[in-house]
Every structure is written in C-alpha cells, then in structure tokens.
C-alpha cells in the first residue's frame, strides 16, 4: 500500500510495479477482505506486502501516459479478489 493507493509487485521483477485499483463493481471474498482489513488496520503493517489472488483488467500506458501517484507504466483494475494472505509472522 502507498499513501494514495496500492501497487502490485513481484520480487522476481522489482523494476515493474503495477498501479492497483479496485473496480466500482469489484467482487471480493468476505474472508479475503477481512484478512486485508485486519492486517492493514495495524499501523506497522501499512506498507507491508500481502499475497493476493486477483482478476482484473490489465492496462499498459501509451507514450506520454502513466498510472497512479508514481506514474507507473502498468495498471490493473481489480474486478475479483478471491484470496488474500498476509506474510507469515516469525
């Protein structure tokens, strides 16, 4: 999560972050939402990653365009969130 949104990232591709936003008609599993809300309500977790399974519309910016507060090249508009899991605590 960022101050004004979220990004999707993968440790295998650290240079390719994706602006992440929810669609107006997003369908989310109640358990997955509860996991996210519970995890992120703790201040210490606000900028920590969470593993998610999601579906959505993926977009690539054209020349002169970008997405989100940090002007990313890619964006996904999430239409479905079936699963979310916070990192394992040591």
GROMACS elastic network, one bead per residue, 0.5 to 0.9 nm:
[ bonds ]
;  ai    aj funct       b0    kb
    1     4     6  0.80226   500
    1     5     6  0.59384   500
    1     7     6  0.63185   500
    1     8     6  0.88741   500
    1    40     6  0.88213   500
    1    46     6  0.63537   500
    1    47     6  0.51307   500
    1    48     6  0.71395   500
    1    49     6  0.74816   500
    2     5     6  0.50406   500
    2     6     6  0.52046   500
    2     7     6  0.72574   500
    2    46     6  0.80440   500
    2    47     6  0.65844   500
    2    69     6  0.88633   500
    3     6     6  0.80032   500
    3    46     6  0.89836   500
    3    47     6  0.87522   500
    4    68     6  0.84673   500
    4    69     6  0.70512   500
    5    19     6  0.79895   500
    5    20     6  0.72420   500
    5    21     6  0.72270   500
    5    68     6  0.77239   500
    5    69     6  0.78874   500
    6    18     6  0.86654   500
    6    19     6  0.64531   500
    6    20     6  0.52950   500
    6    21     6  0.69548   500
    6    68     6  0.87881   500
    7    17     6  0.63641   500
    7    18     6  0.53712   500
    7    21     6  0.82045   500
    7    68     6  0.87734   500
    7    75     6  0.85680   500
    8    16     6  0.88930   500
    8    17     6  0.58678   500
    8    19     6  0.63052   500
    8    20     6  0.58796   500
    8    49     6  0.89526   500
    8    75     6  0.85868   500
    8    76     6  0.82660   500
    9    12     6  0.86838   500
    9    13     6  0.73505   500
    9    14     6  0.68518   500
    9    15     6  0.86605   500
    9    16     6  0.69160   500
    9    18     6  0.63670   500
    9    49     6  0.87173   500
   10    13     6  0.53834   500
   10    14     6  0.61406   500
   10    15     6  0.89722   500
   10    16     6  0.79346   500
   10    17     6  0.77170   500
   11    14     6  0.53432   500
   12    15     6  0.89831   500
   13    16     6  0.56765   500
   13    17     6  0.79959   500
   14    17     6  0.69457   500
   16    72     6  0.82636   500
   16    73     6  0.80252   500
   16    74     6  0.79811   500
   17    72     6  0.67201   500
   17    73     6  0.79226   500
   17    74     6  0.71623   500
   17    75     6  0.86246   500
   18    67     6  0.83321   500
   18    68     6  0.88834   500
   18    72     6  0.63094   500
   18    73     6  0.71588   500
   18    75     6  0.50158   500
   18    76     6  0.67648   500
   19    67     6  0.61631   500
   19    68     6  0.57376   500
   19    69     6  0.85428   500
   19    70     6  0.85175   500
   19    71     6  0.83859   500
   19    72     6  0.62776   500
   19    73     6  0.82040   500
   19    74     6  0.61924   500
   19    76     6  0.62831   500
   19    77     6  0.84037   500
   20    68     6  0.82257   500
   20    74     6  0.89069   500
   20    75     6  0.59405   500
   20    76     6  0.52436   500
   20    77     6  0.62081   500
   20    78     6  0.72272   500
   21    68     6  0.89732   500
   21    75     6  0.78168   500
   21    76     6  0.64979   500
   21    77     6  0.50112   500
   21    78     6  0.60826   500
   22    25     6  0.81460   500
   22    26     6  0.61596   500
   22    56     6  0.87390   500
   22    76     6  0.83667   500
   22    77     6  0.54454   500
   22    79     6  0.66826   500
   22    80     6  0.86746   500
   23    27     6  0.87165   500
   23    56     6  0.83208   500
   23    77     6  0.56259   500
   23    78     6  0.55526   500
   23    79     6  0.55382   500
   23    80     6  0.86831   500
   24    79     6  0.81826   500
   25    79     6  0.66507   500
   25    80     6  0.87985   500
   26    56     6  0.89350   500
   26    77     6  0.88910   500
   26    78     6  0.64283   500
   26    80     6  0.55280   500
   26    81     6  0.77139   500
   27    78     6  0.86362   500
   27    79     6  0.60542   500
   27    81     6  0.63743   500
   27    82     6  0.81290   500
   28    31     6  0.84816   500
   28    32     6  0.69660   500
   28    33     6  0.65680   500
   28    54     6  0.89642   500
   28    79     6  0.81218   500
   28    80     6  0.55157   500
   28    82     6  0.59025   500
   28    83     6  0.81794   500
   29    32     6  0.52121   500
   29    33     6  0.62857   500
   29    34     6  0.86527   500
   29    80     6  0.81172   500
   29    81     6  0.61360   500
   29    82     6  0.50665   500
   29    83     6  0.67652   500
   29    84     6  0.89430   500
   30    33     6  0.51774   500
   30    34     6  0.61304   500
   30    35     6  0.86399   500
   30    82     6  0.86316   500
   31    34     6  0.50342   500
   31    35     6  0.61802   500
   31    36     6  0.87190   500
   31    82     6  0.86656   500
   31    83     6  0.77218   500
   31    84     6  0.82110   500
   32    35     6  0.51238   500
   32    36     6  0.63357   500
   32    37     6  0.87190   500
   32    52     6  0.84898   500
   32    81     6  0.71928   500
   32    82     6  0.66124   500
   32    83     6  0.50147   500
   32    85     6  0.74699   500
   33    36     6  0.51189   500
   33    37     6  0.60859   500
   33    38     6  0.84374   500
   33    81     6  0.81993   500
   33    83     6  0.83534   500
   33    84     6  0.75382   500
   34    37     6  0.51792   500
   34    38     6  0.59331   500
   34    39     6  0.84137   500
   35    38     6  0.52751   500
   35    39     6  0.60623   500
   35    40     6  0.85567   500
   35    84     6  0.66641   500
   35    85     6  0.68515   500
   35    86     6  0.74230   500
   36    39     6  0.52171   500
   36    40     6  0.59954   500
   36    41     6  0.83625   500
   36    50     6  0.79626   500
   36    84     6  0.68591   500
   36    85     6  0.77590   500
   36    86     6  0.75663   500
   37    40     6  0.53619   500
   37    41     6  0.58874   500
   37    42     6  0.89857   500
   38    41     6  0.55439   500
   38    42     6  0.73823   500
   39    42     6  0.61682   500
   39    45     6  0.65122   500
   39    46     6  0.81266   500
   39    50     6  0.88326   500
   39    86     6  0.69558   500
   40    43     6  0.69100   500
   40    44     6  0.81614   500
   40    45     6  0.54691   500
   40    46     6  0.52235   500
   40    47     6  0.82944   500
   40    48     6  0.83398   500
   41    44     6  0.86728   500
   41    45     6  0.75533   500
   41    46     6  0.73497   500
   42    45     6  0.55828   500
   42    46     6  0.68378   500
   43    46     6  0.53943   500
   43    47     6  0.85904   500
   44    47     6  0.76529   500
   44    48     6  0.80773   500
   45    48     6  0.51022   500
   45    49     6  0.82841   500
   46    49     6  0.86424   500
   48    86     6  0.86656   500
   48    87     6  0.84641   500
   49    86     6  0.73090   500
   49    87     6  0.73188   500
   50    84     6  0.68745   500
   50    85     6  0.58975   500
   50    87     6  0.61215   500
   51    83     6  0.83673   500
   51    84     6  0.57152   500
   51    85     6  0.51708   500
   51    86     6  0.61334   500
   51    87     6  0.72467   500
   52    81     6  0.74710   500
   52    82     6  0.80922   500
   52    83     6  0.56739   500
   52    85     6  0.63225   500
   52    86     6  0.85472   500
   53    80     6  0.86116   500
   53    81     6  0.61938   500
   53    82     6  0.61162   500
   53    83     6  0.51473   500
   53    84     6  0.63655   500
   53    85     6  0.89974   500
   54    78     6  0.66583   500
   54    79     6  0.76689   500
   54    80     6  0.55922   500
   54    82     6  0.62856   500
   54    83     6  0.72223   500
   54    84     6  0.86571   500
   55    76     6  0.86300   500
   55    77     6  0.83465   500
   55    78     6  0.57823   500
   55    79     6  0.58021   500
   55    80     6  0.50645   500
   55    81     6  0.66006   500
   55    82     6  0.83917   500
   56    76     6  0.61046   500
   56    77     6  0.52791   500
   56    80     6  0.65499   500
   56    81     6  0.89125   500
   57    75     6  0.81443   500
   57    76     6  0.54123   500
   57    77     6  0.51752   500
   57    78     6  0.66410   500
   57    79     6  0.74623   500
   58    74     6  0.73495   500
   58    75     6  0.57864   500
   58    77     6  0.65966   500
   58    78     6  0.86700   500
   59    73     6  0.85280   500
   59    74     6  0.57481   500
   59    75     6  0.51429   500
   59    76     6  0.61696   500
   59    77     6  0.82468   500
   60    65     6  0.89898   500
   60    66     6  0.82945   500
   60    67     6  0.88918   500
   60    73     6  0.60009   500
   60    75     6  0.65901   500
   60    76     6  0.89939   500
   61    64     6  0.78032   500
   61    65     6  0.52118   500
   61    66     6  0.53027   500
   61    67     6  0.72276   500
   61    72     6  0.80495   500
   61    73     6  0.51999   500
   61    74     6  0.61044   500
   61    75     6  0.79984   500
   62    65     6  0.53704   500
   62    66     6  0.75924   500
   62    73     6  0.82113   500
   63    66     6  0.83683   500
   65    71     6  0.80609   500
   65    72     6  0.89017   500
   65    73     6  0.77424   500
   66    70     6  0.84239   500
   66    72     6  0.53409   500
   66    73     6  0.53167   500
   66    74     6  0.73969   500
   66    75     6  0.85927   500
   67    70     6  0.73211   500
   67    73     6  0.63959   500
   67    74     6  0.66600   500
   67    75     6  0.62514   500
   68    71     6  0.52739   500
   68    72     6  0.63343   500
   68    75     6  0.80620   500
   69    72     6  0.79966   500
   71    74     6  0.88584   500
   72    75     6  0.73286   500
   78    81     6  0.72293   500
   81    84     6  0.75943   500
   85    88     6  0.85799   500
   86    89     6  0.86537   500
